[in-house]
């Protein structure tokens, strides 16, 4: 009854229920209530308040920026293991604090470190929004990340935000446009950037090419990714902390792309990747089971596909991933 009255505008959502629904649905307060937060009217003379905020922003120290980055890292870890839906309030507050610090920082020496922290946090928030099915919020967060990266004069962060934003276009049914955006990100990076980021951009291009049915371009991009990836088991990029990529991760990604193409060789790559996958990457593990289901479907191995779909559905439900559940539902229709 309450849901019906909320949807028909007969009852306002109370703060108590809003707090529950934000965590359940992965929605912000403005999205949930259907209206933007009302801003207080400015006073006639607001210079004292303005200068107070500028002074506060100018005192943002290196330790405070480190605290911002530590909070982003904590949210990234929680998201990886538990999913994004329950983190919407924390993420909204975190971005708000970073934006506040950046908006009133005057000199470049104060702005750049805060802008860099905001760029990293915004891309995380955007990916969480994609996972929660909030595509418009995701797009706005990526635009914020790109502005922050430009402010920080950080082409790596700008290229990464552009590469992830291409997934929004792909999810919206425009994978070819997403391919162009990824290639523009590669041009933005140029010859700079870490090898892992370059490999990540090529692998992203390959995945979007597979969705766009650009088969030859897809294989070329996979080859370039394999050429760029550093050797060894280390997967964290010290220059781009949101990138986790090594040979094993790339093998899983290659299996995902081959599964999208209907290539029977995807199964071997995916099983090898599943054996060595970090168990804390719960959402990624759900994606790998979905990839295996798709690969088995391409080989008409329906029992195996069903087994992996059950695992994918279980893990997607555990993290609350709308994106993964949608994919599982689409694959289930093919059984």
Secondary structure in CASP SS format (residue, H / E / C, confidence):
PFRMAT SS
TARGET T0000
AUTHOR 0000-0000-0000
METHOD secondary structure of the structure
MODEL  1
X C 1.00
X H 1.00
X H 1.00
X H 1.00
X H 1.00
X H 1.00
X H 1.00
X C 1.00
X C 1.00
X C 1.00
X C 1.00
X C 1.00
X C 1.00
X C 1.00
X H 1.00
X H 1.00
X H 1.00
X H 1.00
X H 1.00
X H 1.00
X H 1.00
X H 1.00
X H 1.00
X H 1.00
X H 1.00
X C 1.00
X C 1.00
X C 1.00
X H 1.00
X H 1.00
X H 1.00
X H 1.00
X H 1.00
X C 1.00
X C 1.00
X C 1.00
X C 1.00
X C 1.00
X C 1.00
X C 1.00
X C 1.00
X C 1.00
X C 1.00
X C 1.00
X C 1.00
X C 1.00
X H 1.00
X H 1.00
X H 1.00
X H 1.00
X H 1.00
X H 1.00
X H 1.00
X H 1.00
X H 1.00
X H 1.00
X H 1.00
X H 1.00
X C 1.00
X C 1.00
X C 1.00
X H 1.00
X H 1.00
X H 1.00
X H 1.00
X H 1.00
X H 1.00
X H 1.00
X H 1.00
X H 1.00
X H 1.00
X H 1.00
X H 1.00
X H 1.00
X H 1.00
X H 1.00
X H 1.00
X H 1.00
X H 1.00
X H 1.00
X H 1.00
X H 1.00
X C 1.00
X C 1.00
X H 1.00
X H 1.00
X H 1.00
X H 1.00
X H 1.00
X H 1.00
X H 1.00
X H 1.00
X H 1.00
X H 1.00
X H 1.00
X H 1.00
X H 1.00
X H 1.00
X H 1.00
X H 1.00
X H 1.00
X H 1.00
X H 1.00
X C 1.00
X C 1.00
X C 1.00
X C 1.00
X H 1.00
X H 1.00
X H 1.00
X H 1.00
X H 1.00
X H 1.00
X H 1.00
X H 1.00
X H 1.00
X H 1.00
X H 1.00
X H 1.00
X H 1.00
X H 1.00
X H 1.00
X H 1.00
X H 1.00
X H 1.00
X H 1.00
X H 1.00
X H 1.00
X H 1.00
X H 1.00
X H 1.00
X H 1.00
X C 1.00
X C 1.00
X H 1.00
X H 1.00
X H 1.00
X H 1.00
X H 1.00
X H 1.00
X H 1.00
X H 1.00
X H 1.00
X H 1.00
X H 1.00
X H 1.00
X H 1.00
X H 1.00
X H 1.00
X H 1.00
X H 1.00
X C 1.00
X C 1.00
X C 1.00
X H 1.00
X H 1.00
X H 1.00
X H 1.00
X H 1.00
X H 1.00
X H 1.00
X H 1.00
X H 1.00
X H 1.00
X H 1.00
X H 1.00
X H 1.00
X H 1.00
X H 1.00
X H 1.00
X H 1.00
X C 1.00
X C 1.00
X C 1.00
X H 1.00
X H 1.00
X H 1.00
X H 1.00
X H 1.00
X H 1.00
X H 1.00
X H 1.00
X H 1.00
X H 1.00
X H 1.00
X H 1.00
X H 1.00
X H 1.00
X H 1.00
X C 1.00
X C 1.00
X C 1.00
X C 1.00
X C 1.00
X H 1.00
X H 1.00
X H 1.00
X H 1.00
X H 1.00
X H 1.00
X H 1.00
X H 1.00
X H 1.00
X H 1.00
X H 1.00
X H 1.00
X H 1.00
X H 1.00
X H 1.00
X H 1.00
X H 1.00
X C 1.00
X C 1.00
X C 1.00
X H 1.00
X H 1.00
X H 1.00
X H 1.00
X H 1.00
X H 1.00
X H 1.00
X H 1.00
X H 1.00
X H 1.00
X H 1.00
X H 1.00
X H 1.00
X H 1.00
X C 1.00
X C 1.00
X C 1.00
X C 1.00
X C 1.00
X C 1.00
X C 1.00
X E 1.00
X E 1.00
X C 1.00
X C 1.00
X E 1.00
X E 1.00
X E 1.00
X E 1.00
X E 1.00
X C 1.00
X C 1.00
X H 1.00
X H 1.00
X H 1.00
X H 1.00
X H 1.00
X H 1.00
X H 1.00
X H 1.00
X H 1.00
X H 1.00
X H 1.00
X H 1.00
X H 1.00
X H 1.00
X H 1.00
X C 1.00
X C 1.00
X C 1.00
X C 1.00
X H 1.00
X H 1.00
X H 1.00
X H 1.00
X H 1.00
X H 1.00
X H 1.00
X H 1.00
X H 1.00
X H 1.00
X H 1.00
X C 1.00
X C 1.00
X C 1.00
X C 1.00
X C 1.00
X H 1.00
X H 1.00
X H 1.00
X H 1.00
X H 1.00
X H 1.00
X H 1.00
X H 1.00
X H 1.00
X H 1.00
X H 1.00
X H 1.00
X H 1.00
X H 1.00
X H 1.00
X H 1.00
X H 1.00
X C 1.00
X C 1.00
X C 1.00
X H 1.00
X H 1.00
X H 1.00
X H 1.00
X H 1.00
X H 1.00
X H 1.00
X H 1.00
X H 1.00
X H 1.00
X H 1.00
X H 1.00
X H 1.00
X H 1.00
X H 1.00
X H 1.00
X H 1.00
X H 1.00
X C 1.00
X C 1.00
X H 1.00
X H 1.00
X H 1.00
X H 1.00
X H 1.00
X H 1.00
X H 1.00
X H 1.00
X H 1.00
X H 1.00
X H 1.00
X C 1.00
X C 1.00
X C 1.00
END
